[in-house]
Amino acid sequence: MADLRAAARAYREAEKGIESAKAAAEARIRAAREKAEACRTDLHAAMVDAARAGMAQKEIIEVTGYSRERVRSILRAGGIEPD
C-alpha cells in the first residue's frame, strides 16, 4: 500500500511539474515576442534614419532582406516617399 501512495503522490507532483513548465514556457515565449517586436521597431527606425542619411533603398533591401515593397511601406510610414 505504501508503494501505491508513493506512486500516486509522485504522479500528482509530476502533473504539477507539467503546469509549472507550461507557465514558464508561456512566459519565455511572451518575452521573446516582446523582444522581437522591440527589435522590429528599432529596425524600422534605423531604416528610416538610413534613408534620411542618404542610403539607397536598394542597399536597405540588401541589408534587411525585406522586399522592395516592404521597404517602401516602412519608409512611407516614417515619412519618406519612395525615390
Secondary structure, DSSP 8 states (H G I E B T S, - for coil): -HHHHHHHHHHHHHHHHHHHHHHHHHHHHHHHHHHHHHHHHHHHHHHHHHHHTT--HHHHHHHH---HHHHHHHHHHTT----
